[in-house]
Amino acid sequence: MTPFKLEIYTPDRLFFDGETENLIVRTTVGDKGILARHEDYVAALPIGKLKVKIDGNFKIAAISEGTIKVSRDKTVILTQSCEWAEEIDVERAKAAKAKAEERMKQAENDEKAYLLAEYKLKRAINRIETWDLK
């Protein structure tokens, strides 16, 4: 496969800057596969996983919301957070899951607090599931 340039940015760092042969990412309307010379494309990204093919093997990362912009030259992903499956602290993610579940129970009558806890629960579950795929 023909490689193409991929850049992944989080608010605090350039997470990935290199070439990939294939990128599979979940958008808000479904999974999208990106190859070299893909048509121009922009989409919103929910909490989920992305698969980056490097040297013939896929690496999996957990992301939390963002945007993807694809052009013939390169693909750029902007996301709130991104971490490779093998970098995930699964015990921390499990603790975050338990804490978010407890906060959801406590926030039954506070919609804002409930939605924030639900968001944190989804992030924790995504990190655990991504870690399981490594």
GIFENPE-V101681 format. One record per pair of residues at least 6 apart in sequence whose ideal C-beta (glycine too) atoms are under 6 Angstrom apart, sorted by sequence separation. I is the first residue (numbers start at 1). J is the second residue. If there is no record, write none. Layout:
# GIFENPE-V101681
i=I j=J
i=I j=J
This chain:
# GIFENPE-V101681
i=107 j=113
i=8 j=15
i=25 j=32
i=51 j=58
i=52 j=59
i=69 j=76
i=107 j=114
i=8 j=16
i=24 j=33
i=51 j=60
i=68 j=77
i=7 j=17
i=104 j=114
i=107 j=117
i=23 j=34
i=49 j=60
i=50 j=61
i=66 j=77
i=67 j=78
i=66 j=78
i=22 j=35
i=50 j=63
i=66 j=79
i=104 j=117
i=6 j=20
i=103 j=117
i=65 j=80
i=3 j=19
i=27 j=43
i=28 j=44
i=63 j=79
i=64 j=80
i=47 j=64
i=64 j=81
i=100 j=117
i=3 j=21
i=28 j=46
i=47 j=65
i=63 j=82
i=1 j=21
i=100 j=120
i=45 j=66
i=61 j=82
i=62 j=83
i=100 j=121
i=26 j=48
i=45 j=68
i=61 j=84
i=100 j=124
i=25 j=50
i=43 j=68
i=60 j=85
i=24 j=51
i=42 j=69
i=97 j=124
i=96 j=124
i=23 j=52
i=41 j=70
i=22 j=53
i=40 j=71
i=93 j=124
i=4 j=36
i=20 j=52
i=21 j=53
i=38 j=70
i=20 j=53
i=2 j=36
i=20 j=54
i=93 j=127
i=37 j=72
i=93 j=128
i=34 j=70
i=88 j=127
i=34 j=75
i=90 j=131
i=25 j=68
i=88 j=131
i=85 j=130
i=85 j=131
i=85 j=133
i=86 j=134
i=85 j=134
i=64 j=123
i=62 j=126
i=62 j=127
i=15 j=82
i=62 j=130
i=5 j=74
i=6 j=75
i=7 j=76
i=8 j=77
i=9 j=78
i=10 j=79
i=60 j=130
i=10 j=81
i=10 j=82
i=60 j=133
i=8 j=82
i=47 j=122
i=47 j=123
i=47 j=126
i=49 j=130
